[in-house]
Amino acid sequence: MWHWRSHISGINKLGEKIVLKKQNIKFDYRQSHLPNDFIITEIALNIIYSTKDKIQKKIIELKRRKLNAQPSKIKTGGSTFKNPENKLKAWELIKKSGCDKIKFGGVKFSDLHCNFIENQGSSAKDVEDLINYTIEQVKKKFNIILEPEIKIIGEKK
């Protein structure tokens, strides 16, 4: 069991230090409601009702589960799409639309978890093409628009 201290600290894109009190921070599924330009520089957690051994065992168990469920030690940007609200999971939509078998250059969805894109030495354009293709196919088949979780930065040509 843990709880927040009274604040988290960070900076904005202007380099200004910002301190947010815990009552002003709201967390939802993959959202923090923090300012978009906020970079967290400090978070302190107090551990209560537990021991160092219990915490270490929990960390080991969570790492084991992650290793068995998600690709590691390969080039991936992490989870590609957010799960749509009140609908199937993103990985289910990718699989049911057949996009889990599509390849653009050296870019494809992972066999271990098809919401992770593996890049085996291909270009960023191939990654974007696979993302856009998947969005189109899922929309055609399920009338659901997948929202990328990863941010694509840079100039589009």
N, C-alpha and C positions, 0 to 999 in steps of 0.2 A: 504494500500500500504506500502511496506517496501523495504529496500535495505540493502545490506551487508555493514558493515564497511570495512575497508581496508584489513582485514585479518581474518583467523581463526588460532587458536593455538592448538597444540597437542604434543603427544610424540610417539616415535616408540618403538619397542620391546626391544631396548637397553636402554630405558629411556631417550633418547636424545630429547630435546625440539625442535619442528619444527614449524616454522611460515610460512604459505602459504598466499600469496597475492591473492585477489579475481580474478585477471585476470589469475591466474594459476589454478583455480578450475573450472572444467566443470561438469555439472550435466546432466544426461540422465535418462530415465526410469529406476528406481531402481539401478542406478549407479552414483557414485560420481567421479570416476577416481582418487580417493585419493590412496596413497600407501596402500597396503594390511595390513601392520602392523601399520598403523596410527590410533591412538586413539585420538579423538577430546576431548580437555579439555576446550575449550572456543569458543563460537560463540556469537557475539553481533549483534543484529539487531536494526536498527533505524526505528521507526515507523514514517511515514510521511503521510500527507493528511488523517488522521483519528483521532478518539477520543477513549478514554478508553472504553466508553460505546459501541461503534460500534465494537470494537475488542472483548469485552466480549460477545456480542450477537453472533458474528460470531463463537467464540469458542463453545458456547452452541449449536448452530445449527450443527456444525461439529461433536460434541460429540453425539448428538441425532441421526444423520444420521449413524454414525458408530455403535452405539448400535443397531439400527434397521437392519443393514446389516451384522454384523459380530458377532460371538459368543464372550461372555464375561463371566467372573467369572467362567470359566471352565479351565481345564488343556489343553492348546493348545500352539503350538510353533509359532503361527501366520500363515501367508500365507505360504503354503507348496511349491508351484511351481511358477516359473516365468511365465508370459504370453509369449507365443512364438511370435516372430516378425511376423507381417502381417498375423496372423492366428486367429483362434478362441481363446477365453480367456481360461486359464487353467481350471477354474471351469466348463466351457462348455464341454471341452474334458473329464474331470473326469465324469461328469454326462452322456454324450452321450456314454461313453464306459462302463457304468454300475458300475464303481468303487465306486460311491457314496453310494452304498448299501452293499459293502464288509466290513467285520469286521475281524480283526486279534486279537484274545484275547479280551481285552477291548479297542481296538483302532479302530476308524472308522472316516470317514469324517463327519463333522458337518451337521446337517439337515438345519441349517440357512445359511451356506455358505460352499459349499463342496470343497473349496480349503483350509480349515482349518481342521486339524486333531485333534480330541478329544481323549484324553487318560484318560480312566476311571480306572486307577490303573494297567495298563499293563506294559510290559517291553519295553525297547528301541528297542529290536529286533523286536517286533510286529510293532512298528512305521516304522522301516526300511523295514520290509516285505511289509507293505501296500504301502509305497513309491515305492519300486521296482516293486511290482505287478502292480501298476497303470502305471508306466513308460512302462512296457511291454505291457499292454493292449491297451494303447493309441497308442503306436508304431504299434501294429498289426492292429488296426482298422483305424488309420488315417495317418500312416507313419510320425508321428511327435514325436520327442523325447522331453518329458517334462524335464525341468532342475529344480532340487530342488532349492528353494530359501533359505531353511534352511541349515545350515552347520552341518554335522554329524561329530563329533570329537571322537577320541578314537580309540583304536585298534580293527580291525575287526578280528573275529575268524572264 
